Amino acid sequence: MDYRTVGIFAHIDSGKTTLTERILFEAGKISAVGSIEDGTTESDTLKEEIERGISIRTTFHSIQWKTTFGEYCLQIVDTPGHIDFKNQITDILPAIQIAIVILEGGSPVQSQARLVIEELRANSIPIVFFINKLDRFRDDYLDSLISLEEILGKAPEVLFEENKEKPGEWVYYLESENSFPLSVHENLIKWSDELLLSQWNDPESNTKWNMIGLSQGTRDNFIFPVYGGSAKTGQGVKELLNLISWIHPKEKKSDSNLSQYTLFRRVHPQYERYAIVFGEKEINLPFLLKEGKREARIQQAYREENGEWLEISQVPQGMLYYIRETRELDTTPGNYLSPVDSGKKRELGDIMSVSPFSVTIEPESEGDKPDWLKALSNLSWEDPGYHFEEDPDTGQIHLWGRGELHIEIGLRRIQENSQKKIQTGSINIARFERLKKMASKVALEHRAFEDSKSSGTLIAVLEDTADFSKQIAFEVSLPEEVKNSIETAFFESTLFGFYGREVIGLRLVVLGFEFPGKDKEHLPSLLKVAIHSGMKDLFRENTILVGPLTEIEVSVDTTQLGVVLSELNRRSAKIHSVDEERAGKSRLKAKASAENLLGFSGSLRNMTKGIGISWERTAFTSEFYAVLKE
């Protein structure tokens, strides 16, 4: 059996889950197509997914698909569309062999789809585009093709057209070799000199050179095929499955012992914690993993059939399979299975860089805390974008997440199956101080006890860095005790700047140090005082207050545009563009500090009576941040 891992990607509300549902139906896996509105789909089963109508978790489904040229096991991976769950997309990419990117008919390529296309191309994954909702917009997909050409830097290859004899129906070229227009036939070959020469030397052959060019060219990212249809009605879905079966998948060539890759993790009521793993190469169980001097063994693996787990003794190449949690194996999503590294620790700075949003949680009863900690542990096990810690001084629990929606959904998920109550504070967003562009040379000294004791004199330069790091460099050799005092004082001083926040993006370069004269005693503790005092003076009016920045894209009825623009203006957002789209819709793009946009999605739903859709991308990097105060 030829296994193919196929990822389905799109902007929110473009039809990923609907397409997955229709694929399962066409393959005979389900007897009726479920509805997102009714909460009856195979992919979106969480209460939050059903209520919100969006995918929160990555899911996969295996189907058997038979074509005229072979039989395949297609492992369909349905991904979330909201940016807060982007890590679930990037984590799975190394295991994806073919990608389906859904575009919405009647509109240009939308933001999340753009980001996904860039990620897929960076990972050299073959891409097939499917223009959805043509049952509503018929042949209105020119805008999609124009913006797609701009993104790709070349024209995509449209492999379908409307049936001239039956308007509203479509002809798919792959289904009949005679339906290929001459220009398309030539495009599928001319990317390869070898194919051109082969066709030239074999004009009477029955070899379908265009079909070979389509398969190999898509695999090598020279060809980007486009199909279209309707996930809702099923038009073009069978043809799409035939197309992705024909295309050569991205090849996985791993000679490493670490060839089993974790896509995502889940918690099952019966089987408890488990991971979904991609077998990059065939293995027989039990299988010993080795990484340096560390070793771990995969003892058991399973496949799912009709809701039951069946143990397997062999994992074929390309198969997705289940393993239960084990202390010996590191199953972090987005990484190859490896023996656990006990020395691995996640720093607070790393947490903030990916999870700048946080909320404080307090159980109503202290006796309930173990249950909540377990629920949070399971949540962060499934989605490492969450992180939580218990404050040893206050007993409060702090939960970090990737965005407002991410935090909100995380809290709802841990509460939905519990009768016990917790109190939650308002969502907080990370704030830091960043050193302005500067380089200041200082001589720091502190004396005490009527000048009889001294820190010595430190000569140093404080300067900004190009990123958010904090660094210290020594250009002179110093005694270890003095060096330790300087390092300790520097990092302690950066914890509170002019605005009372941690200071980032700075470097202290130590140029020299002079011990006090013979009439004065040197005290390392006074050196710390000198540095604390000097740094505090340098921070005064030389730092800016910064925080995460949010890019927002809003789709609303044109009649509601004014009230939405007014709300964004009230939140000090900078409007970048307003474009009119199909059927009386408008799309606007803006930027604002993340804290100014807290609660905007809820306000949008109220203002537009549930019609408005927003997409937010929040990040906090040295290139992408908001200045809150200068």
C-alpha positions in Angstrom: 0.0 0.0 0.0 1.3 3.4 -0.9 0.8 5.8 2.0 0.4 9.6 1.3 0.1 12.2 4.0 -2.0 15.0 2.7 -2.4 18.3 4.6 -5.4 20.6 4.1 -4.7 24.2 4.7 -6.6 27.5 4.3 -7.7 30.8 5.8 -10.5 30.6 8.3 -14.0 30.0 6.9 -12.6 28.8 3.5 -14.0 25.3 3.8 -11.2 23.0 5.2 -13.4 21.0 7.5 -16.2 20.9 4.8 -13.7 19.5 2.3 -12.4 16.9 4.8 -16.0 15.8 5.4 -16.8 15.5 1.8 -13.6 13.5 1.2 -14.6 11.0 3.9 -18.0 10.7 2.3 -16.6 10.2 -1.3 -14.2 7.6 0.0 -17.1 5.7 1.7 -15.7 6.3 5.2 -18.9 8.0 6.4 -22.5 7.4 5.1 -23.6 11.1 5.3 -21.9 14.4 5.2 -21.8 16.1 8.6 -22.6 19.8 9.1 -20.4 22.4 10.9 -23.5 24.3 12.0 -25.0 21.2 13.5 -21.7 20.0 15.0 -21.8 16.6 13.3 -18.5 16.6 11.4 -15.8 14.0 11.9 -13.1 16.6 12.4 -14.6 19.3 14.7 -15.7 17.4 17.8 -14.8 19.7 20.6 -17.5 21.7 22.2 -15.6 24.9 21.5 -15.2 23.9 17.8 -18.9 23.2 17.4 -20.0 26.4 19.1 -17.6 28.7 17.3 -17.6 26.9 13.9 -13.8 26.9 13.7 -11.2 24.2 13.9 -9.1 24.3 17.1 -7.2 21.0 16.8 -5.4 19.2 14.0 -7.1 15.9 13.1 -6.3 13.1 10.6 -8.3 10.5 8.8 -7.1 7.6 6.7 -9.0 6.7 3.6 -8.5 4.1 0.9 -8.6 5.6 -2.6 -8.6 3.5 -5.8 -7.7 5.1 -9.1 -7.0 3.7 -12.7 -3.3 4.0 -11.9 -3.1 2.5 -8.4 -4.5 2.2 -4.9 -3.5 4.6 -2.1 -3.9 5.1 1.6 -4.5 8.9 1.9 -3.9 10.2 5.4 -5.9 13.4 5.4 -4.7 16.0 7.9 -7.2 18.8 8.6 -5.5 21.8 10.2 -6.9 24.9 12.1 -7.2 28.1 10.2 -6.8 30.7 13.0 -3.4 32.2 13.5 -3.5 31.5 17.3 -3.1 27.8 16.4 -0.3 28.3 13.8 2.1 26.1 15.7 -0.2 23.1 14.9 0.5 23.8 11.2 4.2 24.4 11.4 4.7 21.3 13.6 3.3 18.9 11.0 5.0 20.3 7.9 8.0 18.0 7.9 5.6 15.0 7.7 3.3 16.4 4.9 4.0 14.9 1.5 1.4 16.8 -0.5 -0.6 19.9 0.5 -4.0 21.0 -0.6 -4.4 24.8 -0.1 -8.1 25.9 -0.3 -8.8 29.3 -1.8 -12.2 31.0 -1.6 -13.8 31.7 -4.9 -14.6 35.4 -5.6 -11.8 36.8 -3.5 -8.0 37.2 -3.5 -5.8 34.9 -1.6 -6.3 35.7 2.1 -3.8 36.3 4.8 -3.5 32.9 6.5 -3.4 31.2 3.1 -0.6 33.5 2.1 1.4 32.6 5.2 0.7 28.9 4.7 1.9 29.0 1.1 5.1 30.6 2.2 5.7 28.0 4.8 4.9 25.1 2.4 7.3 26.5 -0.2 10.0 27.0 2.4 9.6 23.3 3.2 9.5 22.3 -0.5 6.1 20.6 -0.1 4.2 20.0 -3.4 1.1 22.2 -3.4 -2.3 21.7 -5.1 -4.7 24.6 -5.0 -8.5 24.1 -4.8 -10.7 27.1 -5.4 -13.8 26.4 -3.3 -17.4 27.7 -3.3 -17.7 27.8 -7.1 -21.3 26.6 -6.6 -21.9 30.2 -5.3 -19.4 32.2 -7.3 -19.3 30.0 -10.5 -16.4 31.3 -12.7 -15.5 34.2 -10.4 -12.0 33.1 -9.4 -9.8 35.5 -11.5 -8.9 37.5 -8.4 -7.7 34.3 -6.7 -5.5 33.5 -9.7 -4.0 37.0 -10.0 -3.0 37.2 -6.3 -1.8 33.6 -6.4 0.5 34.4 -9.3 1.9 37.4 -7.3 2.6 35.2 -4.3 4.2 32.4 -6.3 6.1 34.6 -8.6 4.8 32.6 -11.6 1.5 31.7 -13.1 -0.2 28.6 -11.5 -1.5 25.9 -13.9 -5.3 25.9 -14.1 -6.3 22.4 -14.9 -10.1 22.8 -15.2 -12.6 24.9 -17.1 -16.4 25.3 -17.2 -18.3 22.9 -19.4 -19.3 24.9 -22.4 -22.3 22.6 -23.1 -23.4 22.5 -19.4 -22.8 25.8 -17.7 -22.2 25.4 -13.9 -20.4 22.1 -14.4 -16.7 21.7 -14.8 -14.2 19.7 -16.9 -11.1 18.5 -15.2 -8.2 17.9 -17.5 -6.7 15.0 -15.6 -9.8 12.9 -16.2 -9.3 12.9 -19.9 -5.9 13.3 -21.7 -7.7 14.7 -24.7 -9.1 17.6 -22.7 -5.7 19.2 -22.1 -5.4 22.5 -24.1 -2.2 22.7 -26.1 -0.8 25.6 -24.0 -1.4 23.7 -20.7 0.2 20.5 -22.3 3.3 22.5 -23.2 3.5 24.2 -19.8 3.5 20.9 -18.0 6.6 19.8 -20.0 8.7 22.9 -20.7 9.9 23.3 -17.2 12.2 20.2 -17.8 14.7 20.0 -20.6 14.8 16.3 -20.2 11.0 15.9 -20.7 11.1 18.3 -23.7 13.9 16.2 -25.3 12.1 12.9 -24.5 8.9 14.1 -26.2 10.8 15.5 -29.2 12.6 12.2 -29.7 9.4 10.2 -29.3 6.6 12.0 -31.3 4.6 8.8 -32.0 4.8 7.3 -28.5 1.8 6.7 -26.3 3.8 8.0 -23.3 1.8 10.8 -21.6 4.7 13.3 -21.2 2.4 16.0 -19.9 1.1 13.7 -17.1 4.7 12.9 -16.2 5.5 16.6 -16.2 2.5 17.3 -14.0 3.5 14.7 -11.4 7.2 15.5 -11.3 6.9 19.2 -11.7 4.5 19.6 -8.9 6.7 17.5 -6.6 9.7 19.7 -7.4 7.7 23.0 -7.0 7.9 24.0 -10.7 4.2 23.4 -11.3 1.4 24.6 -9.1 -1.9 22.9 -10.2 -5.2 24.6 -9.6 -8.6 22.7 -9.5 -11.9 24.2 -8.5 -15.3 23.2 -7.4 -17.4 23.0 -4.2 -16.6 21.1 -1.0 -20.3 21.6 0.0 -21.8 19.9 -3.1 -18.9 17.6 -3.8 -18.2 19.0 -7.2 -14.5 18.4 -8.1 -13.7 16.5 -4.9 -13.2 13.0 -6.5 -11.2 14.7 -9.2 -9.1 16.4 -6.6 -8.3 13.1 -4.9 -7.3 11.6 -8.2 -5.0 14.5 -8.8 -3.2 14.3 -5.5 -2.9 10.5 -5.9 -1.2 11.1 -9.3 1.4 13.6 -8.1 4.7 12.4 -6.8 4.9 13.1 -3.1 7.7 14.9 -1.4 10.4 12.3 -0.8 11.5 11.4 2.7 15.1 10.2 2.8 16.3 9.8 6.3 19.2 7.6 7.2 19.0 8.7 10.7 17.9 6.4 13.5 15.6 9.3 14.5 13.1 8.9 11.6 9.8 8.8 13.5 8.3 12.3 13.6 5.6 13.6 16.1 2.7 15.5 14.4 0.6 16.2 17.4 -0.6 14.8 20.8 -3.9 14.0 22.3 -5.6 12.8 25.5 -8.1 10.0 25.2 -10.6 9.1 27.9 -9.7 5.4 27.6 -6.1 5.4 26.3 -5.0 8.6 28.1 -2.1 10.5 26.6 -0.8 9.5 23.2 1.0 10.9 20.2 0.4 10.7 16.5 3.7 9.8 14.7 4.8 9.8 11.1 6.9 6.8 10.1 9.5 8.4 7.8 11.0 4.9 7.3 9.7 1.4 7.9 10.4 0.0 11.4 9.7 -3.3 13.2 8.7 -3.2 16.8 10.1 -3.1 19.4 12.4 -0.4 17.9 15.5 1.1 19.7 16.0 4.8 19.2 19.6 6.1 19.8 20.7 9.7 20.0 24.3 10.1 21.2 24.6 8.1 24.4 20.9 8.2 25.1 18.6 5.4 24.2 14.8 4.7 24.3 12.7 1.9 23.0 9.3 2.1 21.1 7.6 -0.9 22.6 4.1 -0.7 21.1 2.3 1.1 18.3 -1.3 1.2 17.2 -3.6 2.1 14.4 -7.2 3.1 14.7 -10.1 1.3 13.1 -13.7 2.1 13.8 -12.8 3.8 17.1 -10.8 0.9 18.4 -7.0 0.7 18.7 -5.3 -2.3 17.1 -1.7 -3.1 18.0 0.7 -3.4 15.1 4.1 -5.1 14.9 5.4 -3.2 11.9 5.1 0.5 10.8 5.2 0.8 7.0 7.1 3.8 5.5 4.8 6.8 5.4 2.2 5.5 7.9 0.7 7.6 10.7 0.4 5.6 13.9 -0.3 6.0 17.6 2.0 5.5 20.6 1.2 6.0 24.2 3.0 8.5 26.4 6.3 7.1 27.8 8.8 8.8 30.1 11.7 7.5 28.0 10.5 9.2 24.8 10.4 12.9 23.9 7.2 13.2 21.8 7.2 17.0 21.5 5.1 18.0 18.4 7.3 19.2 15.6 10.3 17.0 16.5 11.6 13.6 15.8 11.0 11.0 18.5 14.2 10.9 20.6 15.3 9.8 24.1 14.3 12.3 26.8 16.8 15.0 27.5 16.4 15.6 31.2 18.5 18.7 31.1 16.2 20.5 28.8 14.5 23.5 30.4 12.2 26.1 28.9 13.2 29.7 29.8 10.7 32.4 30.6 12.0 34.5 27.7 11.2 31.6 25.3 7.7 31.4 26.7 7.1 35.1 26.2 8.4 35.0 22.6 5.7 32.5 21.6 3.1 33.1 24.2 2.9 36.8 25.1 -0.7 36.5 26.5 -1.3 35.4 30.1 -4.1 35.0 32.6 -4.2 34.3 36.4 -6.2 31.4 37.7 -7.3 30.7 41.2 -9.3 27.6 42.2 -12.3 28.3 44.4 -11.0 25.7 46.8 -7.4 24.8 47.6 -8.4 21.2 47.5 -9.4 21.6 43.8 -6.0 22.8 42.8 -4.6 19.3 41.9 -7.5 18.7 39.5 -7.0 22.0 37.7 -3.2 21.5 37.5 -3.9 18.1 35.9 -6.3 19.7 33.4 -3.8 22.4 32.5 -1.1 19.7 32.2 -3.2 17.8 29.7 -4.0 21.0 27.8 -0.3 22.0 27.4 0.5 18.4 26.6 -1.8 18.6 23.6 -0.8 22.1 22.6 2.7 23.3 23.7 1.6 26.8 22.8 0.1 26.8 26.3 2.4 27.0 29.3 1.5 27.3 33.0 3.3 27.8 36.3 2.2 28.0 39.9 3.4 31.0 41.9 5.0 29.6 45.0 4.4 32.9 46.9 0.7 33.5 46.1 -0.4 30.1 45.1 -1.9 31.5 41.9 -1.6 29.7 38.6 -0.4 31.6 35.5 -1.4 30.4 32.1 0.3 31.7 29.0 -1.1 31.4 25.4 -0.5 32.7 21.9 -3.5 35.0 21.7 -6.7 36.2 23.2 -8.7 33.5 21.5 -6.1 30.9 22.4 -6.3 31.8 26.1 -10.1 32.0 26.0 -10.5 28.6 24.4 -7.9 27.1 26.7 -9.9 28.2 29.8 -13.1 26.9 28.3 -11.6 23.6 27.5 -10.3 23.0 31.1 -13.7 24.0 32.5 -16.1 22.2 30.2 -15.9 18.8 31.9 -15.7 20.0 35.5 -18.3 21.0 38.0 -15.8 22.8 40.1 -15.2 26.6 39.8 -12.2 28.7 39.2 -11.7 32.4 39.3 -9.8 34.0 36.4 -8.3 37.4 36.1 -8.3 39.6 33.0 -6.0 38.7 30.2 -2.5 40.3 30.5 -0.2 41.1 27.7 3.6 41.1 28.0 5.2 44.5 28.4 9.0 45.2 28.2 11.3 48.1 28.0 13.7 48.3 25.1 16.9 50.3 25.1 16.8 53.2 22.6 19.5 53.5 19.9 22.4 54.6 22.0 26.0 53.8 23.2 26.9 55.4 26.5 30.3 55.1 28.1 30.3 55.2 31.9 32.7 55.1 34.9 30.9 53.5 37.9 32.1 53.6 41.5 30.4 53.5 44.9 32.0 54.3 48.3 30.8 53.8 51.8 31.8 54.1 55.5 33.3 57.6 55.1 35.0 56.6 51.9 37.1 53.9 53.6 35.5 51.2 51.4 35.0 51.2 47.6 33.6 49.2 44.8 36.6 50.1 42.5 35.9 51.8 39.2 34.2 50.0 36.3 34.7 51.4 32.8 32.0 50.1 30.5 29.8 50.9 27.5 26.0 50.3 27.5 24.6 49.9 24.0 21.5 48.6 22.3 21.4 45.3 20.4 19.7 44.4 17.1 17.4 42.0 18.9 15.7 41.5 22.2 18.7 39.8 23.8 20.6 40.8 27.0 24.3 40.4 26.7 27.5 41.2 28.6 31.0 41.1 27.1 34.4 41.4 28.8 37.2 43.0 26.8 39.6 42.6 29.8 40.6 39.7 32.0 39.2 40.1 35.5 39.3 38.0 38.7 36.4 35.6 38.9 34.9 37.2 42.0 34.8 40.6 40.2 33.4 39.1 37.0 30.6 37.3 38.8 29.6 40.5 40.7 29.4 42.5 37.4 27.4 39.8 35.7 25.0 39.3 38.6 24.4 43.1 39.0 23.9 43.6 35.3 21.1 41.0 34.9 19.5 42.1 38.2 19.5 45.7 37.0 17.7 44.8 33.8 14.7 43.4 35.7 13.2 46.9 36.4 13.7 49.8 34.0 12.5 53.4 33.9 8.8 52.2 33.5 9.2 49.4 36.0 9.4 46.7 33.3 12.2 44.3 32.3 14.7 45.8 30.0 15.6 44.0 26.8 17.8 44.6 23.8 21.0 45.8 25.5 24.6 44.9 25.9 27.2 45.9 28.5 30.7 45.9 27.2 33.3 45.9 30.1 36.3 47.9 29.0 38.3 48.0 32.2 38.3 47.8 36.0 40.5 49.6 38.5 40.7 48.4 42.1 40.6 51.1 44.8 43.9 52.6 46.1 45.7 51.2 49.1 43.9 53.5 51.5 40.5 52.0 50.6 39.2 48.4 51.0 37.5 46.8 48.0 34.1 45.3 48.6 32.4 43.2 45.8 29.0 44.1 47.2 29.7 47.8 46.6 30.4 47.0 43.0 26.9 45.6 42.7 25.5 48.8 44.2 27.5 50.9 41.7 26.2 49.0 38.8 22.6 49.1 40.0 22.8 52.8 40.5 24.6 53.6 37.2 22.2 51.4 35.2 19.2 53.0 36.8 20.5 56.4 35.8 21.2 55.2 32.2 17.7 53.8 31.8 16.1 57.1 32.8 14.4 58.4 29.6 16.6 56.1 27.5 14.1 53.2 27.1 10.8 52.8 25.3 7.9 50.7 26.5 7.1 47.9 24.0 4.7 45.0 23.6 3.2 42.6 21.1 1.8 44.0 17.8 -1.3 42.6 16.1 -2.0 42.6 12.4 -5.8 42.4 11.9 -7.8 41.7 8.8 -11.6 42.1 9.0 -14.3 41.0 6.5 -17.6 42.8 6.9 -20.7 43.9 4.9 -19.9 47.2 3.3 -22.8 48.8 5.1 -21.1 48.0 8.4 -17.7 49.3 7.4 -18.1 52.7 9.0 -18.8 51.5 12.5 -15.9 49.0 12.4 -13.5 51.7 11.2 -14.7 53.9 14.1 -14.1 51.1 16.6 -10.6 50.5 15.3 -9.8 54.2 15.4 -10.9 54.3 19.0 -8.4 51.5 19.7 -5.6 53.6 18.0 -5.3 51.1 15.1 -3.4 52.2 11.9 -5.6 51.4 8.9 -3.5 50.1 6.0 -6.1 49.3 3.3 -9.8 49.0 2.7 -10.9 46.9 -0.3 -14.3 46.2 -1.7 -15.0 42.6 -2.5 -17.7 40.5 -3.9 -21.4 40.6 -3.0 -21.3 43.8 -0.9 -18.4 42.7 1.3 -15.4 44.9 2.3 -12.1 43.8 3.7 -9.8 46.0 5.7 -6.3 45.6 7.1 -4.9 47.3 10.1 -2.2 47.2 12.9 -2.4 48.0 16.5 -0.8 47.1 19.8 -2.2 43.7 21.0 -3.4 45.2 24.3 -5.5 47.8 22.4 -7.2 45.0 20.4 -8.2 43.0 23.5 -11.9 42.2 23.1 -12.2 43.4 19.6 -13.4 40.1 18.1 -16.3 40.1 20.6 -17.1 43.8 19.8 -17.0 42.9 16.1 -19.6 40.1 16.5 -21.9 42.5 18.4 -21.4 45.4 15.9 -22.1 43.2 12.9 -24.7 40.9 14.4 -22.3 37.9 14.0 -21.6 38.5 10.3 -18.1 40.2 10.7 -15.1 37.9 10.6 -11.7 38.9 12.0 -8.3 37.4 11.6 -5.5 38.5 13.9 -1.8 37.7 13.9 0.0 38.7 17.1 3.8 38.5 17.4 6.5 40.0 19.6 9.9 39.9 18.0 12.7 42.5 17.6 11.3 43.2 14.1 7.6 43.1 14.9 6.4 45.0 18.0 4.3 47.9 19.2 5.8 51.0 20.9 3.5 51.8 23.8 5.4 54.7 25.3 8.5 56.7 24.5 
